[in-house]
């Protein structure tokens, strides 16, 4: 899923790519493993790139 957030500072400079992978741990599918990853793709250069990446990672970890 790709998210673009226009209502944050520099929101038009980047997009956030979030990927969820669900793996079954058995044939009965009673349990599973969910792997979530995030990536920030910069669409335009900005001096705030490192801050954007750091804040995105912190919010992603806090969410999970």
QUIGIFEN-V603077 format. One record per pair of residues at least 6 apart in sequence whose C-alpha atoms are under 7 Angstrom apart, sorted by the first residue. I is the first residue (numbers start at 1). J is the second residue. D is the distance in Angstrom with one decimal. If there is no record, write none. Layout:
I/J/D ; I/J/D
This chain:
1/17/5.8 ; 1/18/5.3 ; 1/19/6.3 ; 2/15/6.6 ; 2/16/5.6 ; 2/17/4.5 ; 2/18/6.3 ; 3/15/5.7 ; 3/16/5.1 ; 3/17/6.4 ; 4/11/6.9 ; 4/15/4.9 ; 4/16/6.4 ; 5/11/5.2 ; 6/12/5.8 ; 13/42/6.0 ; 13/43/5.1 ; 13/44/4.8 ; 14/40/6.7 ; 14/41/5.6 ; 14/42/4.3 ; 14/43/4.9 ; 14/44/6.9 ; 15/40/5.9 ; 15/41/5.4 ; 15/42/6.6 ; 16/39/5.9 ; 16/40/4.7 ; 16/41/6.3 ; 17/38/5.6 ; 17/39/5.0 ; 17/40/6.2 ; 18/37/5.8 ; 18/38/4.5 ; 18/39/6.5 ; 19/36/5.6 ; 19/37/5.3 ; 19/38/6.3 ; 20/34/6.8 ; 20/35/5.7 ; 20/36/4.5 ; 20/37/6.6 ; 21/34/5.7 ; 21/35/5.1 ; 21/36/6.4 ; 22/32/6.6 ; 22/33/5.7 ; 22/34/4.6 ; 22/35/6.5 ; 23/32/5.5 ; 23/33/5.1 ; 23/34/6.4 ; 24/31/6.5 ; 24/32/4.4 ; 24/33/6.4 ; 25/31/5.9 ; 25/32/5.1 ; 25/33/6.8 ; 40/53/6.3
